[in-house]
Amino acid sequence: MQENMLKYLLPMDTHVEQVLLDDGDVQAMFDLHKCQGTSFINLQVHAVDTRCLSTHASRQSGDPQPLDRIHSVGQVFRSKELLQMELTNYAIARGFNWKYLKNDSVRLTVRCNVAVCPWRLHAFVIREGPQFAIKSLNNIHSCGCDIMSYGHPQTSKKWVANAVKGKLVDKPTYRASEMMRDIRRDYGISIPYHQAWWGKEVAVSSLYGDFRTSYHMLNWYSERALQSNPGSVLSLEVGPETKRFKRFFICFQASAYVFEHRVQGVILAASVLNGNNELFTVAYSIADSETYDNWVWFLQILKKALLSDRRITFLSDRGKGLKEAIPDIFSNDHHGYCFQHIIHNFNDQCAGKYAAPFKK
């Protein structure tokens, strides 16, 4: 599919074309010609393949645009790191690269990577910091901003992580292929699958911690659990040579007590098959009886606790009230019945009345 794109030739170099995509580009064109002292503007219309359009597709999105994040002198950023991150977003969206002229704890000066281009930014720390403010900004490009949309040298896995972190919080099941699609839409660049995958790994580690180092918390957890649950048994073992996690045993005192004694009430629980195809308890509660109201209460809290918005398939024994409660709370999800429980319940209920015909 082809669309028309409006461009103009730079007054100082008629071999270089500049794309006009919005009012900001038009104003920059007038400012540039005014600086060069010329009133003649050489406009051209080009037919281009929409698949090759540059990074400005993000302007159609309803989210805050990267092109608006670097805009004027006096603009303040919470830290130097945030300024650098927003500068990278802006450069990727605008389609150019930049290099440092000064970069220390109190000042930051960058210019366009093309030596003849006048684009330049200088920022400095406010008082003792950590805030940084833009002191001077020449936001005019004469380089054509010609980095193509197939990639950009600033798109590291750390940048990908920052770009998708917010969406990953809202959608933990956010896939690398979806990240590639959204980055293409928001920034107009294509990143390979492996870069999206590594970016997601960095984002998950930043949000929730590294799962490898989380094993170090088990000693702390054991100590706290024993303090708050006297009489419990927790045993953590590591390899004698590798000093790496080997096994962890947990038995709370209350669980051991229930095993030895009869207690009133019932347990309502939700279990799943984890990534290793093993049964894992997600949530449980203790109620006075197995009723519709208690199951509704349990499922409502479970729905709030679940982070994923994907569809769920429930497999139950058609317990009292559960059969009616699941479609009421999880109306868009699926509910199946355990065949083994159906046979068991059928035999229990029909053992007396229909025992003779079944024995035949």
N, C-alpha and C positions, 0 to 999 in steps of 0.2 A: 504494500500500500504506500502511495506517495502523497506528500503534503508539500505545500509551498512554504519556504522559509525566507524571511527577509534579512538581508545582510547589507553591510556598507563597507567600503574600502577606507582604510585608515589614511588620514591626510598626510601623515609623515612617511607612509610606505604603502603605495597603492597596490602592492602585491599581497598585502595581508587583509583578510576579510574578518569582519566582526559580526556575530549573530545578534539580531534584535529579537528578544523574546518577551519583554515586558516594559512597563513604563520606566523602570530603573535603567534598563539598557538604552532607551531612547534619550533619557536625560544625560547619561554618560556620553552618548554620541555628541549631543549638543555641547557639553562641557569640553570635550576633547577638541572639537573643531574651533571652539572659542579660544582655547589655549593656543591653538596653532594659527589663529588669526585668519581663518578662512570661512567663508559663508557658503561655499559649494559643497554639497554632500552627495557622494556617488552611491546611490542605493541600487541594490540588485535583488531580484527574486529568483530563488533556486528551488527546484523540485527535488525533494530528498525522500529517501526510504525511511519510514517511521522507525524501522528497526535500528537505524543508525543515529537517531536523534541523541543529542548529548544529555547531560545530567539534569536538565531542567524539567524533566517529567514530574519531578517532585512538587512542582508548583500546583499541580492539580490535586494534590492530597489535602485533606483537611487538617493534618497535623502541623505543628509549628515547623516552618521551613528552614533548612540549613542556610539558605541564602539570606535570611533575615537576622542571623545571629551575629554577624560582623557588619555594622552599618554606619557608625558615626564616632567622632571624637567625643570623649567623655563617657563612653560606654564602660560600665564597671562589671568585673567578673569576680566571683567569690574567691578565686585563687588563680595562680599562674597555670596550674595543671588544667583547670577548667577552660581558661583562655586558649591554651594549646589545643584542647580537644575540640572546642568550637571553631577554632581556626582551621583545623583539619577537616571538620564537617563542611565548613564554608568552601574550602578549596576544592574538595571532592565534588560538591554540588555545582560549583562554578566552572569546574573543568580546568584547573591549573595547579601547578605545584609551586612550593615556596622553599626558601632556604634561610637559615639563620645568619644574621649579621652580628647580633649581640644576644647572648642568652645567659643570664646569671640570676642571682636571687632578687635583684632590684629592678631589672629592666629586660625587655624583650623586643628585639627589632628583627623583622623579617621582610623580605622582598620577593617578588616574583622570580621564579627560577630562570626566566628568560632575561638576560642581562639588559636588553634595550627597553624592557617593559617598565613603565613608571610606577606600577603598583607597589605600595610599601606601607608597612604598619609599624608603629612604635608604641609600646606600652610600658608603664612603670608601676612600681609598687606604691600603694597608698599608705602613708605614714609607716607604721611598723608591720603592715601586712595583716593577713595574707592576701587582701584584695588587690587586684590589678586593674588599671584604667587605661584606655586608649588615649594617648597624648596627641598623636598625629596619624592621619590615614589618607593616603592617596588611593582612592578606590577605582581608578581608571586603568584599564588594561589596553595595551597596544599589541599584545602578543597573539591575540586571536583566541586565547583559551582553548587550544586545540588538542588537549588530551582527550583521546577518544573514549567512548563509553564502555569499551571492552575491559577496562581495568584502570587502576590508578596506583601510583607508587606508595601512597599513604594508607592504603587499605590493609593494614596489618590485622592479625587476629585480635589484638587488643582493641582496635578501632571497631571491628565487627562486633565484639562483645559489648562495647558501649552503645552501639547502634541498636542492638536487639534486647538489651537487658530489661528495659521497661516492659516490652511485650512478653518476655520470658516469665516475668513475675505474674502477669495476668493469665498466661497460658503456659503452664509447665511442660505441656506436650508439644510445644513449638518445635517444628522439625527444620532440619538444615535446608531442605528444599524450599520450605516456606520462607525462610530467612533470605535465600537467594532471590526469590520472587519479590519480597518486600523491599530489599535493598535496591533492586533494579528499578522498582517503581518510585521509591523515595529519593534515590540519589542518582539514578540513571546510569549506573555502572553494573557490570556483570562480574561476579566473583565465582571462583570454582567451588565445587562442592566441598572439597577438603578444607578450604579456608573457612567456609560457613560452619563446618563441623567443629573445627578447632576454636572458632570464635564462640560457639555455644559452650564448649567445654570451659573456656576462660570465664564466660559470664556466669555459668552455674557455680564454678569454684568461688567467684567473687561474691555471689549472693548467698550461697549455702555452705561454703567452706569446702576444702578438698577432702573427698571421702577417704583418701589414704591416711591423711593426718588425723582424721576424726577418731581413729583407733586409740590415739593417745588419751582421749577423754574417758576411756573405759575405766582406768584406775580411779579417776575422780568420781565417776558415776558409782562405782562399787562402794567407795567410802561414804558418799552421801546417802546411798540407798540403805546401807547398814545402819547409819545414824538415824534415819527416819523410819526404818522398819526393823526394829530390834528382833532378833530371833531368825531373821532371814539367812539364807545361804547363797553366797555369790562367790564363784571361783573363776578367776581369769588366769589362763596359762599361755605362755609364749614359747616358741621354739628355743631349746637350750643353746643352739649355735647361732641361729639367725636372729634371735630376739624379736621375731615378728609374731603377730597374732596367730594363735593356733585354735583356741576354743574358749568359750565363756558360758558358764552355767549360772542360771538364775532360778531361785525358788523363794518367793516371798513367804514370810511367816503366815500371813493370812491365807494364802493358797494351801499351804500344808495343813492348816487348821481345818479348812473346809473338807480336805481329803479324809481327815480322821473323824469329823463330826457331822452330824446332820444339821442343816440350817434351813430356815424358812426363806421363801421367795424363789424366784427363777432368774436365770442369767439370759439376757438378750445379747446376742453377739453377731458381728459381721466379720467374716474371714474371706481371704482372697488367695489365689495362687500367685506367688511372686515370680520374679524373673527366673528363678531356678526351679519353677514348677513345684514349689513347696507351699504348704498351707501356712498362712500368716494371718494373725488376728489384727484387724484394723481398729476395731472398737468393741467395747462390751459395756453392759450396764446391769445393774441388779434392780429388779422390779418385784412388786408384791405378787403379780400373777401375769400370765401370758394372755393379754387382752388386746383388742384393737387399739384402744387409747394408748396403752403402753408402747405398742409397736409404732404408732404414729409419732409419739414423742421421741422415741429412739431414732427413727428414720429422719425426722426433721433436723435433729442435731447432727446426725451423720452427714446429711446433705450439705450442711454449713461447713463441716470439717473437711470434706473432700476438696482437694485443690483442682482436680481435673474436671473439665467440662465435657469430656467424651461420654458416649453412651455406655451404660452399665448393663450387664446381664446378671440378674439375680437367680440363684438356684436355691430353692427352699424345700422344706418338708411339708409345706402347706399348713404350718402351725396356726393355732387359734389367733385370728385377727391379722396375721401376717399376709395372708392371701389378698385381703381387701386393702390393707394399709399400703403395700408397695405401689400399686397403680395410682393411689391417691397422692402420694408424695413424689414418686419418680414416674410421672405420667408419660414421659417420652422414652423410658427405658424398657428393657425386656425382662420378663419374669418366666422362668421355667421351673419344673418340679423334678425333684430327685426320684428316679424310677425305683430305686431300692426302698425309699421311704414309702412310696405309694404301695408297693407290694406288701411291705410290713404292716402298714395301716389297714390295708384291705384284709389281710389274714386275721388281724386282731379283731376287726369289726364284724367279720363274717364267720369267725371260728365256730360260733355256736349255732347260728341259724342255718348256715349253708355248709356245715362241716361234712355231712353225709355225701352230698353230690360231688364235692371236691375229692373225697377219698376214692371215689370210683374212677 
